[in-house]
Amino acid sequence: SGRGPRAWLSASAAARRVMRAPAGPAWLPLALLLLLPGSSALKRAARGPLPRTASRRLATASAAPRGGSGSGSGSDGTASSSSSTPSSIGGGNDDVATRLRHSLKPRVAFVLGNAGAGKGTQSQLLAAEFGAAHLSAGELLRRERASGSPDGQLIEEHIREGKIVPVSVSLSLLRREMANTPASFFLIDGFPRNWDNLSGWKADMSSAARVQGGIFIDLPQETLEARLLQRGLTSGRSDDNLASARKRFATFQRETLPVVSQLEEDGLLHRISGDGTPTEVYQRCRAAVVPFIEAELAELTSILLAAEAAGDAA
C-alpha cells in the first residue's frame, strides 16, 4: 500500500542514497518525499522552525552530572534550536548544505529497560514494522565474549558480576556493527547504561549518527525476576539466575535509572509500561516511535523547501 511510517522511512533512506551520488541537484531526491501520503501536512509543518533535535538534548543531558549544559549549535554537529529559513547554501551554520549533511547521518533510537523488561522483543517488533536495524548492546557484548578476542574475558567478568562494561568496548562494537549494516534507522537496546556511556556516545558517535529519541520499558522488580528465571531455563546465559539478576537490578538502580530520569526530564525518552502481553506493550512502543520518523520526514521536507526557495541546484 505504501502508506505508513515504514514507507516514509524507506523513502528517506532512498533519498539519502541518491543524495550521496556525485552528480545532480542535492535537493532533488527529496522531492520524492512530497509524493508520500500525508506530505501536505508535513510540508506545512516544515515551514515552521526546524524541530529541536534529540541529539542536542543528548549533549545537554550528558553534561548534567558535571553541572554543564549545552546551548546553540553543538560541536557534535547538531542544529541550533533556533533556526530560520536559509537563503542560500554557504550562508551560515544553519544553511541548507549544513542541514543536508546532518540529514545524511543515520538515525538512532535508544530502547532502555531493566533486565527482563523485553527490550529485545520490542526492538525486533519495531524493526520488522519500520524496516529499521536492531542492535542489542548486550548481544554484541556476548558475541564478542564468545569470539575469544582480548576483550572477551573482560566482558565475561563484567557480565557475570552484573557490572557495566567499559564504554570504549561497547562503543567500538556498536560503531563496527553500524558501519557494516546498510540501514538509515537503528534501534539500539541496552544503551546507554550510565553517564559514562552517555558522554562517550556524545564524544565518539555524535558525528556519525543522530539520536532521534528513545523509549524506556518500565516493570516492577518482582515481574522482572520471574521473567529472568523463566528465561534462564532455556537461554543458556550465565547471567540468567537470581543472584546475577539482583546484582544487575542494583546496578540499574544505581547507574542507569538516574540517566533514564534525566533523559526523560529532557524530553528525550518516553516511559512505556511493560505490563501486558507483548502485543499490548508493542502498541505503546510503536506510538512512541512513530513521531521520531515523522520528525525526520518533516526535517527532510524542510531542507527541500529551503533549497527550492534559494533556487539551489548545487
C-alpha positions in Angstrom: 0.0 0.0 0.0 3.0 2.3 0.6 1.3 4.1 3.4 2.7 4.4 6.9 5.9 5.0 8.7 7.8 2.1 7.1 7.2 3.7 3.6 8.3 7.1 5.0 11.5 5.5 6.4 12.2 3.7 3.1 11.8 6.9 1.1 14.1 8.9 3.4 16.7 6.1 3.1 16.4 6.1 -0.7 16.7 9.9 -0.7 19.9 9.7 1.3 21.4 7.1 -1.1 20.7 9.3 -4.1 21.9 12.4 -2.4 25.3 10.7 -2.0 25.6 10.4 -5.8 28.3 12.5 -7.4 26.0 14.5 -9.7 22.6 16.1 -9.8 20.8 18.7 -7.6 21.4 17.9 -3.9 17.8 18.6 -3.1 16.1 16.9 -6.0 15.7 13.4 -4.4 13.9 14.9 -1.5 11.1 15.8 -3.9 10.2 12.1 -3.7 9.1 12.7 -0.2 6.4 15.1 -1.3 4.7 12.2 -3.2 4.1 10.3 0.0 0.7 10.2 1.8 0.5 13.0 4.4 3.2 15.1 2.8 0.9 18.2 2.6 0.7 18.3 6.4 4.4 17.7 6.6 5.1 20.5 4.1 3.0 22.9 6.2 4.8 21.8 9.4 8.2 22.1 7.7 7.6 25.8 7.0 8.0 26.4 10.8 11.2 26.2 12.8 13.2 23.1 12.4 12.3 20.6 15.2 14.7 20.7 18.1 17.0 17.7 17.6 17.2 14.9 20.2 21.0 14.9 19.7 21.2 18.4 21.2 19.2 17.4 24.2 21.5 14.4 24.5 24.5 16.7 24.6 22.8 18.7 27.4 21.9 15.7 29.4 25.3 14.1 29.2 26.8 17.3 30.7 24.2 17.3 33.6 26.3 15.4 36.2 29.1 17.8 35.8 26.9 20.8 36.1 27.1 22.0 32.5 24.6 22.5 29.8 24.8 23.0 26.0 23.4 25.9 24.0 23.3 26.9 20.4 25.0 24.8 17.8 26.9 22.0 19.3 30.3 20.6 18.4 28.6 17.2 17.7 27.1 18.5 14.5 23.6 19.2 15.7 21.5 22.1 14.7 20.7 25.0 17.0 17.2 25.0 18.5 16.6 28.5 16.9 16.6 28.2 13.2 15.5 30.5 10.4 14.9 29.6 6.7 18.2 29.9 5.0 18.6 31.9 1.8 21.4 30.0 0.2 23.9 27.3 0.5 27.0 28.6 2.3 25.2 31.2 4.2 26.0 30.2 7.8 26.0 27.3 10.3 22.3 26.6 9.7 22.3 26.8 5.9 20.9 24.3 3.5 24.2 22.5 3.0 24.8 22.0 6.7 21.3 20.8 7.3 21.7 18.4 4.3 24.9 16.9 5.7 23.1 16.4 9.0 20.2 14.7 7.2 22.6 12.1 5.8 23.5 10.7 9.2 21.8 7.5 10.3 19.1 8.0 12.9 19.2 6.2 16.3 16.5 5.5 18.9 17.6 4.0 22.2 15.5 1.3 23.8 16.1 1.1 27.6 14.8 -1.0 30.4 15.9 -3.2 33.3 17.0 -6.8 32.7 14.0 -8.9 31.6 11.9 -5.8 30.6 11.5 -7.0 27.0 13.9 -4.6 25.2 15.0 -7.2 22.7 11.5 -8.4 21.9 10.0 -5.0 21.4 13.1 -3.8 19.4 12.6 -6.8 17.0 9.0 -6.0 16.5 9.7 -2.3 15.8 12.5 -3.2 13.4 10.2 -5.6 11.5 7.5 -3.0 11.0 9.6 0.1 10.3 12.5 -1.5 8.3 15.0 -0.5 11.0 18.1 -2.3 12.1 18.1 -3.7 15.6 21.3 -3.7 17.6 21.4 -5.2 21.0 24.3 -3.8 23.1 24.1 -6.9 25.3 24.1 -9.3 22.4 27.1 -7.6 20.8 29.0 -7.9 24.1 28.0 -11.6 24.4 29.1 -12.3 20.9 32.4 -10.6 21.4 32.9 -12.6 24.7 32.4 -15.8 22.8 34.8 -14.9 20.0 37.9 -15.3 22.1 39.1 -11.8 21.5 41.3 -9.9 24.0 38.1 -8.1 25.3 36.2 -11.3 25.7 37.4 -12.2 29.2 36.9 -8.6 30.4 33.3 -8.7 29.1 32.7 -12.1 30.8 33.8 -10.8 34.2 31.6 -7.7 33.9 28.5 -9.5 32.7 28.8 -12.3 35.4 29.2 -9.7 38.2 26.3 -7.6 36.8 28.7 -4.7 36.1 28.6 -2.3 33.2 31.3 -3.0 30.5 33.7 -0.1 29.8 32.2 2.4 27.3 35.1 2.1 25.0 34.4 -1.6 24.4 30.6 -1.0 23.9 31.1 1.9 21.5 33.7 0.0 19.5 31.2 -2.8 18.9 28.3 -0.5 18.1 30.4 1.6 15.7 31.6 -1.6 13.9 28.1 -3.0 13.6 26.5 0.2 12.4 29.3 0.6 9.7 28.6 -2.9 8.5 24.8 -2.6 8.4 23.0 -0.9 5.5 20.3 1.0 7.3 19.3 4.6 7.9 17.5 4.0 11.2 18.9 1.9 14.2 17.2 0.7 17.3 19.9 0.2 20.0 18.7 -1.6 23.0 20.5 -1.7 26.3 22.4 1.6 25.8 23.3 4.0 27.3 23.6 2.3 30.8 25.3 5.1 32.7 26.7 8.6 32.5 29.9 7.3 31.1 28.0 5.6 28.2 26.1 8.8 27.5 29.1 11.1 27.5 31.1 8.5 25.5 28.4 8.4 22.8 28.4 12.2 22.6 32.2 12.4 22.2 32.7 9.5 19.8 29.4 8.9 17.9 27.6 12.2 17.5 29.5 13.0 14.3 28.3 9.7 12.8 24.7 9.3 13.9 21.8 11.4 15.3 19.7 10.4 18.2 16.0 10.8 17.5 14.8 9.8 20.9 14.2 6.7 23.0 11.8 4.6 25.0 12.1 3.2 28.5 10.2 0.0 29.2 9.2 0.0 32.9 8.3 -3.0 35.0 8.4 -3.8 38.8 11.3 -5.9 40.0 9.1 -8.9 41.0 7.9 -9.3 37.5 11.4 -8.9 36.1 12.8 -11.6 38.4 10.1 -14.1 37.4 10.8 -13.4 33.7 14.5 -13.9 34.1 14.1 -17.1 36.0 11.8 -18.4 33.3 14.2 -17.3 30.6 17.1 -18.9 32.3 15.5 -22.4 31.8 16.3 -22.2 28.1 18.6 -19.2 27.4 21.9 -20.8 28.5 23.1 -17.3 29.6 25.4 -17.2 32.6 23.6 -14.1 34.0 20.1 -15.5 33.9 20.0 -16.6 37.5 18.6 -14.9 40.6 21.9 -13.9 42.1 23.2 -12.3 38.9 19.8 -10.8 38.2 19.7 -9.0 41.6 23.2 -7.6 41.0 22.0 -6.3 37.6 18.9 -4.7 39.2 21.1 -3.0 41.8 23.4 -1.7 39.1 20.5 -0.5 37.1 19.0 1.4 40.1 22.4 2.9 40.9 23.8 3.7 37.4 21.1 3.5 34.7 18.0 4.9 36.4 19.5 8.4 37.0 20.4 8.6 33.3 16.9 7.4 32.3 15.3 10.0 34.7 17.4 12.8 33.3 16.7 11.9 29.6 13.0 11.6 30.4 13.0 15.0 32.0 14.8 16.5 29.0 12.1 15.1 26.7 14.3 12.5 25.0 12.8 9.3 26.5 9.2 8.1 26.6 8.3 5.9 29.6 6.4 2.8 28.5 4.6 0.4 30.8 5.8 -3.1 30.2 2.7 -4.7 31.8 0.5 -6.8 29.5 1.0 -9.0 26.5 3.9 -8.4 24.1 1.3 -7.1 21.6 -0.1 -4.6 24.1 3.3 -3.4 25.0 4.3 -3.1 21.4 1.4 -0.8 20.6 2.7 1.6 23.3 6.2 1.4 22.0 5.0 2.0 18.4 3.1 5.1 19.4 6.3 6.5 20.9 8.5 5.7 17.8 6.2 7.0 15.1 6.9 10.7 16.0 10.6 10.1 15.5 10.0 9.1 11.9 7.6 11.9 11.3 10.1 14.4 12.6 12.7 13.1 10.2 10.5 13.4 7.2 9.4 16.9 8.3 13.1 17.9 8.6 14.0 16.5 5.1 11.0 18.3 3.7 12.1 21.5 5.3 15.5 21.2 3.6 13.8 20.7 0.3 11.7 23.8 0.8 14.7 25.8 1.7 16.6 24.6 -1.3 13.7 25.4 -3.6 13.3 28.9 -2.1 17.0 29.5 -2.7 16.8 28.2 -6.3 19.7 26.0 -5.4 21.0 23.3 -7.7 24.4 22.8 -6.2 
